Amino acid sequence: MQERVEAVLDPEGARRAAAAAAAPRSAESVLADVRYFAELARSGAYLGRDRRVSPQERTKWRTTFRRLGAC
């Protein structure tokens, strides 16, 4: 809803934001994200109480895994 309101108020800004979101990510940033995810998974951060992973992210680890796999 917020994106639609912002698009009406600033159409040029909405176009720039859409183009930036559609741009492919660099291989280095994807590799860094995958390595960090693997480090957290190996240490058990997604299974137990670990401050590096929020409770919301802990329950949505499958979504993070799919997102990283799709890159």
trRosetta pair geometry for C-beta under 8 A, 3 or more apart (Angstrom, degrees):
i j d omega theta_ij theta_ji phi_ij phi_ji
1 4 6.0 -57 -156 33 33 110
1 5 6.7 29 151 -16 66 105
2 5 5.8 -56 -150 37 35 110
2 6 6.2 31 154 -16 68 108
3 6 5.7 -57 -145 41 31 109
3 7 6.2 37 153 -25 65 106
3 14 7.3 111 -178 -129 80 106
4 7 5.5 -51 -147 32 31 115
4 8 6.7 31 154 -18 63 102
5 8 5.9 -54 -154 33 33 109
5 9 6.4 23 152 -12 66 110
6 9 5.7 -59 -143 43 34 107
6 10 6.1 -32 176 42 72 96
6 13 7.0 -84 161 96 101 119
6 14 6.1 147 115 -78 88 101
7 10 7.4 -82 -127 68 19 57
7 11 6.1 49 -179 -107 64 58
7 14 3.8 70 -113 -98 77 161
8 11 7.4 11 -128 -65 16 83
10 13 3.8 14 131 25 122 120
10 14 6.3 146 97 -22 73 85
11 14 5.5 -55 -148 35 35 114
11 15 6.5 38 154 -21 67 102
12 15 5.7 -51 -152 32 34 112
12 16 6.6 32 152 -16 65 104
13 16 5.7 -53 -148 37 34 111
13 17 6.3 34 154 -19 66 107
14 17 5.7 -53 -145 38 31 111
14 18 6.3 32 155 -19 65 106
15 18 5.8 -55 -147 37 30 110
15 19 6.4 29 154 -18 64 107
16 19 5.8 -55 -147 37 31 110
16 20 6.3 31 155 -19 65 107
17 20 5.7 -54 -146 37 31 111
17 21 6.4 30 155 -18 64 107
18 21 5.8 -55 -146 37 31 110
18 22 6.3 24 156 -15 64 111
19 22 5.9 -61 -145 40 30 107
19 23 6.6 46 152 -40 63 97
20 23 5.7 -39 -152 10 34 118
25 29 5.2 -104 173 75 109 122
25 30 5.5 122 105 -53 122 97
25 71 6.4 -37 52 -146 124 121
26 29 4.8 88 64 7 89 101
26 30 7.1 -159 93 -4 46 87
27 30 5.7 -57 -148 39 35 111
27 31 6.1 35 155 -20 68 109
28 31 5.8 -56 -146 38 29 111
28 32 6.3 31 155 -20 64 106
29 32 5.6 -51 -146 35 33 113
29 33 6.5 34 154 -18 64 105
30 33 5.8 -56 -151 37 32 111
30 34 6.3 30 153 -18 66 107
30 68 7.3 142 -164 -148 83 75
30 71 4.5 -173 -133 139 130 146
31 34 5.7 -54 -145 37 31 110
31 35 6.3 31 156 -18 65 107
32 35 5.9 -55 -146 38 29 111
32 36 6.3 29 156 -18 64 108
33 36 5.8 -56 -147 37 30 110
33 37 6.3 30 155 -18 65 107
33 68 5.9 -156 120 -112 111 110
33 71 7.9 86 68 5 133 164
34 37 5.7 -54 -147 37 31 112
34 38 6.2 30 155 -18 65 108
34 68 5.3 140 -91 -174 80 127
35 38 5.7 -56 -145 39 30 110
35 39 6.3 35 154 -23 64 105
36 39 5.6 -51 -147 33 31 114
36 40 6.5 29 155 -15 63 105
37 40 5.9 -57 -151 38 30 109
37 41 6.2 28 153 -18 65 109
37 64 6.3 -178 -121 142 129 118
37 65 7.2 155 174 -91 142 64
37 68 5.9 -98 8 -49 163 166
38 41 5.6 -55 -143 39 32 111
38 42 6.2 32 158 -19 66 107
39 42 6.0 -56 -146 36 26 108
39 43 6.4 16 159 -11 62 112
40 43 6.0 -65 -147 42 28 105
40 45 4.1 -69 -168 47 84 135
40 46 6.3 86 137 -34 101 91
40 50 7.6 165 -153 104 92 151
40 52 6.2 -147 -114 111 110 127
40 53 6.0 113 -167 -59 134 120
41 44 7.9 45 177 -66 30 23
41 45 7.2 -72 -67 42 24 88
41 46 5.8 -5 -107 7 64 125
41 61 7.7 124 -93 -168 99 134
43 50 7.3 106 114 -115 112 158
44 47 4.7 -57 -167 42 79 115
44 48 5.6 22 144 16 105 106
44 50 7.3 145 102 -42 70 136
45 48 7.3 -80 -132 56 23 72
45 50 3.8 -93 -136 66 79 159
45 52 5.4 -47 -145 68 145 110
45 53 4.5 128 151 -7 107 127
45 58 7.9 -126 139 -102 70 97
46 50 8.0 -41 -38 35 28 128
46 53 5.9 -120 -85 179 57 173
46 58 5.5 162 -149 -137 60 73
46 61 4.7 50 -146 -84 137 154
50 53 5.3 46 81 28 102 95
53 57 5.2 -127 -168 89 80 117
53 58 5.2 102 137 -70 116 87
54 57 4.6 89 55 11 84 102
54 58 6.8 -139 94 -13 42 87
55 58 5.4 -50 -145 29 33 119
55 59 6.8 25 159 -13 63 102
56 59 6.3 -61 -156 37 30 103
56 60 6.4 0 155 6 65 116
57 60 5.8 -74 -141 54 34 95
57 61 6.9 71 156 -73 67 68
57 64 6.9 44 -164 -44 91 140
58 61 6.4 -10 -160 -41 31 105
60 63 4.5 -26 175 28 93 121
60 64 6.5 100 121 -21 82 92
61 64 5.4 -53 -152 38 42 114
61 65 6.2 45 150 -23 70 104
62 65 5.5 -52 -147 36 33 114
62 66 6.4 33 154 -18 66 104
63 66 5.8 -53 -147 37 31 110
63 67 6.3 32 154 -20 64 107
64 67 5.7 -54 -147 36 30 113
64 68 6.4 24 157 -13 65 107
65 68 6.0 -59 -148 40 28 106
65 69 6.2 26 154 -18 64 112
66 69 5.6 -59 -145 40 30 112
66 70 6.2 30 157 -24 65 108
67 70 5.9 -57 -149 31 27 111
67 71 7.3 39 152 -34 59 98
68 71 6.0 -42 -158 10 37 116
